[in-house]
């Protein structure tokens, strides 16, 4: 694996933004295993460490099949 020496930015479009307009999202990968997300043409950036993001996604995937202690298929 290659270590990042400078930030790498890519612009993506997502239909799952929580407000009416679907803006372009700028994803930045920083050295030190940090990911930044912001709307295109905005300054406010939200950063998260890759390990914390991975742990949150795994927890969501494990708990995603159950709701209030009820297994899928049970009513």
N, C-alpha and C positions, 0 to 999 in steps of 0.2 A: 504494500500500500504506500502511496506517495503522501508525504507530509505536506500540508498546505503552508505556503510561505507568504501568501497574500490573499485577501478576500476574493471570492469568486461570486459573481452576481448573475442571476437568471430571472427573467420575467415570465410569470405563468398566469393563466386565467382560471379562476375557479367559480363554479356556480353555487358554492356553499358559503358565501359571505353573508353574515347576519343582517345586512341591510339591503334595501331595494336595488341599488346599483351594483353590478358585478365588476369591480375594479380589477386591474392587473395587480397581482401580488408579486413583489420583488423578494426573492429568497437569496440570502447571502450566507455563504459558508465561510466562517472566519478560522484562522489558525487557532489551535487550542480547543478544537471540537465544540464550537459554538455556532448555532444557526440563528440568523436574524430574519424576521419577517416584517414587511411593511407594505402599505398600499403604495402603488406608483404615484409619484408626485406628492408624496407626504413625507414629513421628516420623522415622525414618531415611529420608532422601530422597536419591536418586541424580540428579545433575545432569550434563548434557552440553551442549556448544555445538551449535547447529544445524548448522554447517558440518562439525564432526567426525562428527556422526550421519549426515549426508548422505553424506560420503565413505565411511564404514564400510558403509552400505547399498549404495552403488554397487559397492564392491569385492566385497561378498558376492554381488551379483547377477551380476557379471561372472564370478566364480570359481565360482558356484553350479552351472553346467552341466558343470563338469569336476571329476573327482576323481582325484588322483594322476597327472595328465597324460593321462588317457584321455578321449577325447571321448565324448559321448552316443551310444549305439547300438553302440559297440565293446565287445567283451568282453575 
